[in-house]
Amino acid sequence: MGGESVLVTGARGFIGKTLVARLASAGRSVIAVGRTTLQHFIGMENVECRISDLTTLDRLPDSVTTVIHCAATSPQAGVTASAIIRDNVCATRQLVELSCRANVKRFIFLSSVSAFGQIKEPVLDEIHPSVDPDLYGLTKRIGEELLAASATEMASLALRLPGIVGHGAGRNWLTRVKADIEAGREVKAFNLDHPYNNAVHVDDLCEFLLSLASASFQGFDMITLGAAGAIPLARALQLLMQSLGRKVPIIEVEAAGRRSFIIDSKKASRRYGYHSMRIEEVISRYGGTT
C-alpha cells in the first residue's frame, strides 16, 4: 500500500481488537488508538499503538489514508449521558475534522441500528426514517450527519450495525441470552414466531471492513447490515442452546407494542460487496465460542 496506514479507534474494544489483528495479518499497516494501555498489540507486526483521547487528539499521522472509527460509549450502569455525548459526538467531530484536514481518503464509521429509533416496518433498510432514537442512537445519528456534512472533502461510509457476536462480545441481546442460558436461567422473548437475522459475526464484519479499507467510493453513504437469511426467533434460541449444550425454558412475553423486524443488507451486498454467513451459522458459531 506504499506506506499507507489504517487508523482504528476503539482498539481495546471487542470489534477494534479483532479488526486490528485482522488488518495486520493481511499485511496492512495499522495505527491502533485507545484511551488506555494497548498491551495486546505490543510486538505485533504491522501495528503501531497510540494512547490518546480522541477529544484531545490534535493531528493524524501523515501516513493515514483510511480511518475506521470503532470507538463508542454505550449505555450501561455508571455511564452518564454527558459521557455518551462526549465520547460519541465530541470525539467523532474531532476525528472527522482531523481526517478532513489530513486528506484522509476514506472514513468508515461503525454506527448502529439504534440510530433508527422506533422501527415500525417488518423489514429494515436504509430508507427507513429515524424516529425518536434514544440518546445512544441519537449520538450515532449525529456522527453520521457530521460525515454527511463533510462529504465534499472526504469519502465516508456509515455501517448501521445490529448486535455483533463472537469471542469477547458483550452488551447486546444475543450476548445476554447466551449468558442466561449458560447460567441456567429461563429466556424471555417476544414474537417467537417472527423471523430473525439481527446479528452479524465479528469475523464477517472484519472481513468486510478489510475490503472497505481498500475500496474506492465517493461522498457519504449509509448501509444496514444483518446476517444472511432469516429464521423464527424460537428456532434461533433453540440453535443457541444446542451449540451451548444447555437447555432452559423459553418464556414468551407480551410484545407491549414492540415490533420484530429483519435487516435487509441488499444495498451493502450489491454496492460494497458485503457478505455474511447465514444466521443459523452465526448463532451456532457464537454458541460454540469459548
N, C-alpha and C positions, 0 to 999 in steps of 0.2 A: 504493500500500500504506500510505498515511498515515504515512510516515516510518519504517516498519518495515524492519529490516535483516536480511540473511542473513550469518551469520558462517561463513566457510570456513577450516578449519585445513588445514595442509599446502599452502598456496597456491603454494609454489615447486615442488611436485611435478608430475608428469605429469597426473594427474587434477585436482588442485586448480587448477593454472594454467588448464586448459581450462575447468573449471567456472566459475571467477570470470569469465572473459571471456564465457561463455555467459549467465550471470545478468545481468551488466552490460549486455550487448547487448539483453537482454529488458526493460531498464528497472528491474531490481531494484537496490536499494541494497545494496552488498556491503562487508563488512569482511573483508579478506584478511589472514590471520595466518600468519606464518612465522618461523622462528628467526633467519634472516639476511635480507639485503637482498632487497627485492621490487621491484627496478628495472623489471621487466617491466610493472608496473601504474602506474608514475608517469605522471600526466597522463591516465589513463583515466577517462572519465566514469563516475560512479556507484560508484567504487571508493575505499575508504579503506584504507590499509595500516597494519598493526600488526606490529611486530617484537617477538616475545615467545616465551619458552619456556613451553609450556603448564603445566609443573610448577610454575612460579613465578607464573603468572597469578593475580591476586588478585580481579578482578571482570570482569564483562562489561559492555559499553556498554548503557545503558538502552534503546537502540533495537532491540536484538537480539531477534527473536521466533523465529528459526529458526537452528539450528546444524547444519552439515553437517561431520562430523568425518572428514576425509580423511587426516590426518597419521598416519603409522606408520613404524616402522623394521623392515625385513625382513632376514633373514639374508643376509649376504654377507661377503666377505673383509674382515677388520678390524673387523667389528661384534661386540661382545661380548654374551653373554647378559644381563648386567646392563643394557646399553644398550637392548636389546629390551624388557626388563621395565620399565625406567624410562619409555621413550617410549610404550609401548603400554598399560601398565597404570596406572602412576602418573599420567601425563599425562591419560589418559582419565578416571580417577577424579576428578582435579581439575576437569576440564572439566564432567563430569556434575554435580558438587556446585555449581559456579558457575552452571550453567544452571538447576538447580532453584531456587537462591537468587534468580536474576534472573527467575523466572517465564517462562522460555522456553516457547513453545507446542509446538514440535516439535524433536526431536533425531534426525538421520539419521546412522547410523554405518556407515561402509564397513568391513564385516567381510570374511571370506574363507572359501572352501570348505575351507581348511586347518583351520578350526575343527571340521570333521567328523572329522579324523584318518584312520583306516583306513576306506576306503569299500568295502563288500562287496557292494552291490547294483548291478545294471546301470543303474538309473535313480535319480538323486539328487534328493531333495526334502526339504522341511522336517522330515518325521517321521523321517528317518534319524538314528540316535543318534550322539553324538560318542564315538569310540573311539580312545583313545591318540593324541591330536593331538601334533604336535611343539611345540617351545617357541613358535614364532610362532603356530601355530594355537591354542595354549592361551591366549596373551595376548589374542587376538581373542575367544575364548570368555569370558574373564573380563570383557572390555569389555561383552559382551552381558549378562552377569549383573549388572554394575553398573547397566545401564539397566533391566533387569527389576526390580531391587530398588527403583528409583525410579519405577515405573510409576504409582503413585498421585499423584505430584507432577508428572510430565511425560510427555507422549506421545512415544514413540520407536519407531524402526524400524531394524533391522539388516539390511543387504544382504550376504548371503554371496556374494562375487564370485569368478568364475574369473579367468583372465588377461584383462586389459584391454589392447586394442591400439589403435593409432592413431599419428599422428606424435609421436615422442618417447617411445614406450612402451619399457619395459625390464623385465628380471628376471622374465619368465615363459617358459613352454615355447615358445610360438609366436614370441616375440621372439628366443629363442636359435636356433630353427630358421631363422628368416629370416637371422640373422647367418651361420649356417653356409652357407646357400645362396649368399648374396652373396659369401662368401669362397671358394666353390668346394669346400667340404668336403662329404663324404658325410653324409647324415642317417640317424641310427639311431633306430628307434622299435619299439615292440612292439604286438601286436594290431592289425596294419594293416587287417584286415577288419572291425574293430569300429566302430560308429557314434561320431561325434564332433560335439560342439557346444559345447565347453568354452571359449568365448571370447565376449567382449562388446566391441563397438566403443565407444570413448570418446564418440563422438557420441550413440549411443543411451543410454549411461549418463547423460550430462549432460542430455539432454532429459528423461529420467525424473526426475532429481534436481530439475530446474527445476519440474516438475509437483508433485513432493512438497513443495517449499518453500512451496506454497500449499494443500496438501491438509489435510483435517481427519481425524484419526484419534485413537484413544484407547489408553491403556495401552502395552504393549510387544509388538512382533511381530518375527518374523524371516522373511525370504524368501530364496529361492535364485534366481539369475539366470543365464541362459545365452542363447545365440543361438537363433533360431527354426530349426526343422528339425534334421536331422542327416544326415551323410554319412559313408561309411567314411573312416577316418583316412588311408588311402593316397590317396584322392581329394582330401582336404584338402591334403595335401602337394603333390600334382600341381598343384592350383589356385594354391598359393602360388608354386611355381616358374614357372608360366605368367605370373602377374602380375608377377613379377620379371624375366622374360625370361632366366632361367637354368635349367639343368638339371644336377642332381647325382644320384649313385646314392642309392637308398633301401635301407637295410640293415635287415631285420627281425631284432630280437634277442629272446632269451628273455624272457618276461614276468617270470620269477622270482617268481611269486606276486602280482604287481601286477595289479590289475583295471582294466579300462576301464569307463567309465560315461558317460552323458549326463546333462545337467541339465534338470530339469523346472521350468519357470517359470510353470506354470498359475496358481498362487496369486497370484504377483506381478501377472499379467495381469488376472485376474478381480477381485481386491480392490483393486489400486492403479493399474491402467491401464498397466502396463509393456508396452512394445512394442520388439521388436528386429528388425533386418534378419535375413535368413536367413544361416546360417553360410557359405554359398558367397559371399555378398556381403561379409560381414565379412572373410573371408580375402582376396578379390580386392581390396577397397578398401585393406586394410592393406598388401598386397604392392605396390600401386601408389603408396603414400605415399613421397615422397622426403624 
